[in-house]
């Protein structure tokens, strides 16, 4: 699961590696992609408040996404990032 979010660079200090600290906005909504059995499925994510769970729905049809059982890898990327699928 790849979730694209708004990212801000925090100018107060840097991380242990010397890079600028980044703040990823996990409350709101945006695009995401679920990868299952070699297929990329475009979805939408939404999380109205920090107390809510993130909800994923299919962009086509709007039905709720049921993630497959087992381990799910969740990658959070800034909105401006592009992922190339092979």
Secondary structure, DSSP 8 states (H G I E B T S, - for coil): -EEEE-EEEEEEEE-TTS-EEEEE--SEEEEEEEEETTEEEEEEEEESSTTS--EEEETTT--B----SS----EEEETT------
